[in-house]
């Protein structure tokens, strides 16, 4: 049996989705499937084809022109279509797992009879907002016109492709109940067609803290011997890191340090906002990430929009409690309540008030005791498994 995974980014140069495809693919290999990935090149030096830990990875060239991939999504589809033809020339495809819109639509042009399991964007309606946000930052007449034209053109493409995929996909999969409910409501889909398939966590890569964990990145700084509040994620508007930085300014304690791990287009803004506060920016990290989770006393995810939250379960696996924003049916749409709502040592904030977030952080730090790490680890051990993720993908569709 041959399973093809579609997304525009893949492990290790990827976020939560690319990582889930890697670990899910590893488990599919254990089940006896052949696994291929179609993804974008991360640099001009990226190989068109390589085998990554048993997974066949095919990469297409990206277009380095702002917005062009969204304005002309068929260009992405054409590149994906060419690779699909190349793959099928060697071996038939039994199942496609689509994680990105345009690559998945290319499949339907190629062969609409291949069983398709599609994961809609999380949450719905947030695919193309990045460029609109950037245009809104400079509210000139030119940008207002650009934003209006951009929205109409791109939205029409996006909506058309989503409806086609939703209609033809054998099943739709969502990472959380929150996304499933939103999807069913917005597109009037039958609940029978939607399944919750949650990602797993690599328990070996993120072992529980021992109480004596250190990180070279932290040991070489003034952070040593302080309470550490950790953020891991891209420094982009949708991740809302500025909200956490502003909230941290209400915590008037020299023995508490905020550590920001990640990079992105608003890093300079974040650094300016954090000026004169106990905030350390470490940039993008991968190899040190497990140690950073274990060194932290508390992990905070301030995202307003989050289909799941892979970093939440990585932190819990490491024994570190979490504070996150909770869906309120308005501006906050996350799955945090589904993941940590039952964990005593974790905290949720259902609004965007910075003082409330600061108060919750202080409250959760105060609750930490000798049982915290054990309780957090046990909360993810059985519930979030890559093996279960792979089985749910395969057994329902092949």
N, C-alpha and C positions, 0 to 999 in steps of 0.2 A: 504494500500500500504506500502511496506517495502523497505527502501533505506539503502544500506550498503556503508559506506565510508571507503576507504582504504588508509592508509599512515603509515609510520614508526614512527611517533611522533604525540602526541595529547595533546591538551590544558589540564592543564596550562603549562606543561613542554615541550613547543614546540615553534617553530618560527612562521613565518607568515602562513605557510600552515596548521599546526596543529590548529592554532587559527581560521583560516577561516573555517575549518571543524566544530569546535565547534559552532561558530556563525551561520554558514549556517545550521548546524543541528538543532539549536534552532528554526530557522525560518521554517524549514521543519516540525518540531513538531507542530508549530502553524497552518500549512496548513493541518494537520491531518495525516501525515505520521508517521510510526514507523521508528526510526532511530537507526542503529547499526554502530559501528566503530570497525575495526580490525587494531590493532596497536602493536607496540613493547613495552615490559616492560621497564620502565625507571630505575628500580632498582630490586634487588632480592626480595625486600619486596612488589613490585607491585602486586596487585590482578590480578588473571587470568581473572576475570569478575567483573565488578562493573557497577552501574548505575550513570552516571554523569549528573545531572540536566535533567533527563528524557531520556538521550541517553544511550543505551546499549553499553558498552565498553569491547571488548574482547582483551586480550593482550597475545602475544606469547613471548617466551624466546628469548633473543638475544645471539649471539655468540661473546664472548669477545676475538676474535683473529683477529689481523689486517688484513684487506683485504679479509677475508674469505667469508663474505657475498657478495662481488662483484665477487670473483673468482668462488664461487659456489652459484649463485643466486637461484638455484633450492631448496636450503635448506630453504631459506625464503619462497619460493613458497609452499613447503611442509607444513610448519607450518601454513601458511595462509589457505591452502587447508583443513587441519584438522579442523580449526575453521569454515570454510564455511560449511563443512559437519555437524558440530554440530549445527550451526544456522539453516540450512535448515531442519534439523530434526524436528525443532519446527515450523517453518513458512517459506513459500516460499519467495524468493527475487525477487522484481519487477524491481529494478534498482541498479547498482553498479557505484559509482563515484570513479574512480581510481586516486590517487595522487602520487603513487610510482610505479616504473616499475615492480619489482619482485612480489609484492603482486597482482598486476593487472594481470600478466601473469598466476598466480596460478588460478585466476578466469576462464581464458580461458580453462585451463586443466580440471577444475571442470564442467563448463557448458558454452559453447561458445554462447548459445542462449540467456542468460540473457542480457538485454539491458545494454550497457556499455558506460558511458561518461568518457573519459580519458583526464586528464590534463597533457600534456607532461612536462618534466622538463624544467625549465626556467633559462636561455635560453637553447636551444638544444645543446647537446654536452658537458655539464659541469658537468655531474653526477659524474664522477669518477676521476676528476682531483686532488682532495685533496691529495691523497697518492702520486701521481706522483710529485706534488709540493714539498712534504716533502723529497722524494728521491733526487730531483734535488738540494735541499739545501746543500747536502753533495755529490758533484760530484766525488765520488770514483769509481773505476772500478766496484766494486761489485754493487753499486747503479745504475750505468749506465746499467748493465746487468739486474738487477732486474726491472728497469723501462721499459726496452724494452720488457721483457717477460710479465710483468704485463699488459702493454698496449695492446699487441696482444691478450692475453687471455681474458681480460675483455672487450675490444672493440668488440670482436667477439660475446660474450654473449649479450652485450648491444644492438648491432645492430640487431641481430637476434630477440630478444624479442621486440624491438621497432617496427620492420616491421610487426611482427605478430599482435601486438596490434593495430597499425595504420590501418591494413587491416580489422580487425574484429570489432573494436569499432564502435558503431552506430554513435557517433559524437565525435569530438575532441574539447576541449575547451582550450582557451588561455586567460591569464590574461591581455594581452596587444596586440596591433596591431603589435608591434615590434616582439614579439615571434611568432605570427601567420604568419607573412610574412616570417620569417626565416624558420619556420616549412614547409610551403608550398613549398618554394624554394628548401630546402635540400632534401625533400622526394617526391617532385613532386606530391603533394596532391591537390585535387580539393578544391578551396576556399569554395565550398558549404558544405564541410564536417567539416569546422572549424568555430567555433563561439567564439566571444569575450565575456567572462563572467568575469567581474571585481569584485573583492571582495568589501566588505563594510567596514564601520568603526562604532564602537560603540559610538554614539554621547553622550550617557549618561555617559559612562566611561571617555570620553575625552571631557569635556565641555570647552567652550571658556574661555580664561583668563579674569580676572576682572581688572587687573592692580595692584592688591595687593596680588598676589599669592606668597606663600612661600613653601619651602620644608625643612623638618627637616634635610635632608641630606646636603642641601646647607646652611641653617641658622647656622649650627654648624661649618662652615668652613670659610676660608678667601674669599670665592667667593661672600659673601654678598655685595650688592651695586655695583657689577661689571656687565658689559655686558657679557652675557653667550652664548657661542656657544656650542651646544649640539650634541653629536653623540650617537645613540642608535643602538646596533647591536652586533653580534658575533665578537670577535677579532680573525678573520681568514683571510688568504690571499685573498680569493675571495671578502671579504668585504672592503679590501683596507684601513683600518684605518690608517696605517703608512703614507699614502699619505696626509691625513688630518693633522696629527701631524706635518709633515714636512712643510706643507703649513702654519700652524699656527705660525711657527717660523718666518715667514716674517711679521707677525702682531706685530709690536713693540709698544704695548700699554699695560701698566700695569693694565688698567681698563677693559681689555677684558680677559675672562677666558674660556678655553676649558674644557668641562666636558664630560668624556667618560663613558658611561653606557654599560656594557656588559663584557663578559669574553670569553676566548678561548685559543687556543694553542700558539698564538703569543703575549699574554699579556705582558710577560717579555720583549720581543723585543720592544713593544709599549712603555713601561715604560722607557726603556733605551733611546729610541729615543726622548722621551718627557722630559728627564732630564734637569733641570734648566729652564723649561718653565712654564707658568701659566696653567698647565694641572692637572686636578683632575680625578682620576680613582675611580669610585664608584662600580665596579663589576656588577654582575647581579642584576637587580632590577625588580620587578613586581608591587608590591603594590604602590610604590612611582612614577611609571612611568607617570601617568597623571599629577601629580604636577610638575614633572621635565620638561615635555613638556611646561606647562604653565609658569614656571619660566624662561625658555630660551627666549632669544631675537631672536635667529636664530638656525635652525636645519640644519645640513649638512650630506648628504649621499654620501660618496666618492666611492661607489661600481663601479667597472668596468663592472660587470655583474650582472644584476638585472632584473628578469622577470617582476616584478611589483614595489614593494617598499611599503609594508604595513606601515612602519614607517613614510613615507611621508604623507600619509593621516591622520595618527594619530596626527602628528604635526600640520597639517593644521586645523584639527578639533578643536585643542586646541588654534587656533589663532596665531600660530607661523609660520612665513615664512620659506621657504626651499631653500637651494642651493644644487644642485646635478650635477653629470656628465651626459652629454647628449650623446646619441648614435652618433657615427661618422662613422659607417660602418666598423670600423677596430677593435681596441682593446677595445672600449667601446660599450657595448650592454645593454642598459637600457630602461626603459619606462618613465623616468623622464619627457621628453618633452611632452608626452601625458597627464601627470598629472598636471604639473606646468607651462608649456610653455605659457599659457595665463594669468598667474597671475603676475601682475605688480610688486609686492613686492618680488617675488621669482627670483632666478637666475640659469642659466645653464652654464656649462663649457664643451666645446666639445673637450678637450684635457687633457693630464695628466701633464701639466706644473703646478708645485706647486705654483709658483708666481701668475699665472693666477687665481688659485683657491682662493688664499689669497686676491687678488684684488676684486674678485667677492663677497667674504664674507664682506669685508669692504664696498663695494658699497651697498649691500643689508641692512646692518646695518644702513647705512646712510639714506636709504629710509623709514625706519620705522616711522609711524606717528599714529595719533589717529584712522585711518580707517583700519590699517593693519590687526588687529585681525578679524574684521568683514568681510573683503574681503576674507581672508584665510578660515574662517569658512564656508562662503557661497559657496565657491568653491567645497566643499565636501558634503554639506548637502543633496542635491538632487541626486547627481551623483553617490555616493558610498553608497549603501544601502544593508545590509545583506538580507533584505526581497526580494529585486530585484534579488540578487544573487541566493537565494533559488528557486524563481519562474522560473528563466531561466534554472536552473538545472532540475527541475521537469517537466515543461510543454513540453519540447522538447523531453523527453525520456520516459515518462510513458503513 
